[in-house]
Amino acid sequence: MTIKLLCFGESGNSYKAALTLQLADADWEPVYVDFFNGETRTPEYRAMNIMGEVPVMIDGDVTLSQSGVIQDYVSSKTGKFGGRSANERRDVLRWVFWDNHKMSSQCGLLRYLMNFVPAEKQPAGVIDWLKPRLTAAFKTLDSALDGNDWLVGDAPTIADFACCGYLFYPEPFGFDRKDYPNIDAWLDRIAALPGWKHPYDLMPGSPADRGL
């Protein structure tokens, strides 16, 4: 049975789940969610996911939301990218939780405010508050990759696919690959994995579709 992933191309959290499915060679397909026209706020969508967010994964009678949970499910189902021992698995989850709390939450908000909110409505104070916190997260990630090809062990895991979720996007949000050489090389390694695709090629929907 084909796994359905409700998603849209601009969503870094959707990309984490889509990339995991793609690189695990799962039988899956993306289903476009019209986020910018309010689909996730409809009663029909909220009945499926009370959180009103993407991504949502449907695999037969299993419906899951939250990217980290979906990544863990796909890893467990396919036996791929979950770490090679119990200790590695715990470290994988440590990085997934760190990303969700410390990096992607700030990447997503800052990128949205800087690129998808009209200039006259952008909250300068919020943007200025977020930037140094995000810089600190990038420095943590770059330090963790110093001398390491992957975040956990000697092979890629969902920790890598979580933490890279927003870093392939072209829109500016305070991240420049040249400022973080370890992250830069790591992103190249991820992009070299068989089956890798850019988020706008992997999922439907991009700013260009909305004239941006």
C-alpha positions as CSV (number, residue, x, y, z in Angstrom):
1,M,0.0,0.0,0.0
2,T,1.3,3.4,-1.0
3,I,2.1,5.8,1.9
4,K,0.5,9.2,1.4
5,L,2.3,12.3,2.8
6,L,0.2,15.4,3.1
7,C,2.7,18.2,2.5
8,F,3.7,21.2,0.4
9,G,7.0,22.2,-1.0
10,E,7.7,25.3,1.1
11,S,7.4,23.3,4.3
12,G,10.8,22.3,5.8
13,N,9.0,20.0,8.3
14,S,7.3,18.3,5.4
15,Y,10.7,17.9,3.7
16,K,12.1,16.0,6.6
17,A,9.4,13.4,6.3
18,A,9.5,13.3,2.5
19,L,13.2,13.0,2.4
20,T,13.2,10.1,4.9
21,L,10.6,8.3,2.8
22,Q,12.5,9.0,-0.4
23,L,15.9,7.9,0.8
24,A,14.4,4.8,2.5
25,D,13.0,3.9,-0.9
26,A,9.5,3.6,0.6
27,D,6.4,3.3,-1.6
28,W,5.0,6.8,-1.1
29,E,3.4,9.7,-2.8
30,P,3.1,13.4,-1.9
31,V,-0.4,14.9,-1.5
32,Y,-0.5,18.7,-1.9
33,V,-1.9,20.7,1.0
34,D,-2.9,24.3,0.1
35,F,-1.5,25.8,3.2
36,F,-1.3,29.4,2.1
37,N,-5.1,29.4,1.2
38,G,-6.0,28.0,4.6
39,E,-6.5,24.3,4.0
40,T,-4.9,23.3,7.3
41,R,-7.4,25.5,9.2
42,T,-10.5,23.8,7.7
43,P,-12.7,21.6,9.9
44,E,-12.0,18.7,7.5
45,Y,-8.3,19.0,8.0
46,R,-8.5,19.5,11.7
47,A,-10.6,16.4,12.0
48,M,-7.7,14.5,10.6
49,N,-5.0,16.4,12.5
50,I,-6.1,18.6,15.4
51,M,-2.8,20.4,15.4
52,G,-3.6,21.9,12.0
53,E,-0.1,21.3,10.6
54,V,1.8,19.5,7.9
55,P,3.1,16.9,7.4
56,V,0.6,14.2,8.0
57,M,1.4,10.6,6.9
58,I,-1.3,8.1,6.1
59,D,-0.2,4.4,5.9
60,G,-3.3,2.3,5.7
61,D,-4.9,2.6,9.1
62,V,-2.0,4.5,10.6
63,T,-2.2,8.3,10.5
64,L,0.6,10.3,12.1
65,S,1.6,14.0,12.4
66,Q,4.8,15.7,13.5
67,S,7.8,15.2,11.3
68,G,10.0,13.5,13.9
69,V,7.4,10.9,14.7
70,I,6.9,10.2,11.0
71,Q,10.6,9.9,10.5
72,D,10.9,7.4,13.4
73,Y,7.9,5.4,12.0
74,V,9.5,5.2,8.5
75,S,12.9,4.3,10.0
76,S,11.3,1.5,12.1
77,K,9.2,0.2,9.2
78,T,12.0,0.1,6.7
79,G,14.9,-0.8,9.1
80,K,16.9,2.2,7.6
81,F,18.5,5.3,9.1
82,G,17.7,4.6,12.7
83,G,21.2,4.0,14.0
84,R,23.1,0.7,14.4
85,S,22.7,0.1,18.1
86,A,20.4,1.1,21.0
87,N,22.9,3.8,22.0
88,E,23.0,5.2,18.5
89,R,19.2,5.2,18.3
90,R,19.0,7.3,21.5
91,D,21.6,9.7,20.1
92,V,19.5,9.9,16.8
93,L,16.4,10.8,18.8
94,R,18.5,13.4,20.8
95,W,19.3,15.2,17.6
96,V,15.8,15.0,16.2
97,F,14.4,16.5,19.4
98,W,17.2,19.1,19.5
99,D,16.4,20.1,15.9
100,N,12.7,20.4,16.6
101,H,13.2,22.5,19.6
102,K,16.3,24.6,18.9
103,M,16.7,24.9,15.1
104,S,13.8,24.0,12.8
105,S,11.3,25.8,15.0
106,Q,13.3,29.0,14.6
107,C,14.3,28.4,11.0
108,G,10.7,27.9,10.0
109,L,9.4,31.0,11.7
110,L,12.2,33.3,10.6
111,R,12.1,32.1,7.0
112,Y,8.3,32.6,7.0
113,L,8.5,36.1,8.4
114,M,11.3,37.2,6.1
115,N,9.9,35.7,2.9
116,F,6.2,35.0,3.0
117,V,4.9,38.0,5.0
118,P,4.5,41.3,3.2
119,A,7.4,43.6,4.0
120,E,5.2,46.2,5.7
121,K,3.9,43.6,8.0
122,Q,7.2,41.9,9.0
123,P,7.8,42.2,12.8
124,A,11.3,43.6,12.9
125,G,11.7,43.0,16.6
126,V,10.8,39.4,16.3
127,I,13.2,38.9,13.4
128,D,16.0,40.6,15.3
129,W,15.3,38.4,18.3
130,L,15.3,35.2,16.3
131,K,18.5,35.7,14.3
132,P,21.1,35.3,17.0
133,R,19.3,32.3,18.5
134,L,19.4,30.7,15.1
135,T,23.0,31.5,14.6
136,A,23.8,29.8,17.9
137,A,22.0,26.7,16.7
138,F,24.0,26.7,13.4
139,K,27.2,26.9,15.4
140,T,26.2,24.0,17.5
141,L,25.4,21.9,14.4
142,D,28.6,23.0,12.7
143,S,30.7,22.0,15.8
144,A,29.0,18.6,16.0
145,L,30.0,17.9,12.4
146,D,33.6,18.9,12.9
147,G,35.5,15.7,12.0
148,N,32.3,13.7,11.5
149,D,30.6,12.8,8.3
150,W,27.3,12.3,10.0
151,L,25.6,13.4,13.2
152,V,25.4,9.9,14.7
153,G,27.8,7.0,13.9
154,D,29.4,6.4,10.5
155,A,26.2,6.4,8.4
156,P,23.3,8.8,7.7
157,T,20.3,8.7,10.0
158,I,17.0,10.5,10.4
159,A,19.0,12.8,12.7
160,D,20.7,14.2,9.6
161,F,17.5,14.4,7.6
162,A,15.8,16.3,10.5
163,C,18.6,18.8,11.0
164,C,18.9,19.5,7.3
165,G,15.2,20.1,6.8
166,Y,15.4,23.8,6.2
167,L,19.0,24.2,5.0
168,F,18.5,23.3,1.3
169,Y,15.9,26.1,0.8
170,P,17.1,29.2,-1.2
171,E,15.1,31.8,0.6
172,P,17.2,34.0,3.0
173,F,16.7,33.5,6.7
174,G,20.2,34.1,8.1
175,F,21.9,31.0,6.9
176,D,24.8,31.1,4.5
177,R,26.5,27.8,3.8
178,K,29.9,29.4,3.4
179,D,29.8,30.6,7.0
180,Y,29.6,27.0,8.2
181,P,32.1,24.8,6.4
182,N,31.2,21.6,8.2
183,I,27.5,22.0,7.5
184,D,28.3,22.9,3.9
185,A,30.3,19.6,3.4
186,W,27.6,17.6,5.2
187,L,24.8,19.0,3.0
188,D,26.8,18.0,0.0
189,R,27.1,14.5,1.4
190,I,23.3,14.3,2.0
191,A,22.6,15.6,-1.6
192,A,24.9,12.9,-2.9
193,L,22.8,10.1,-1.4
194,P,20.9,7.9,-4.0
195,G,17.4,9.3,-4.5
196,W,18.0,12.7,-2.9
197,K,15.9,15.6,-4.3
198,H,15.6,19.3,-3.6
199,P,12.4,20.1,-1.6
200,Y,10.8,21.9,-4.5
201,D,11.5,18.8,-6.7
202,L,10.4,16.3,-4.1
203,M,7.0,17.9,-3.1
204,P,4.4,20.0,-4.9
205,G,4.3,23.7,-4.3
206,S,6.9,26.4,-4.4
207,P,7.0,30.2,-4.1
208,A,7.1,30.5,-7.9
209,D,3.6,28.9,-8.0
210,R,2.4,31.9,-6.0
211,G,4.3,34.5,-8.1
212,L,7.0,35.0,-5.5
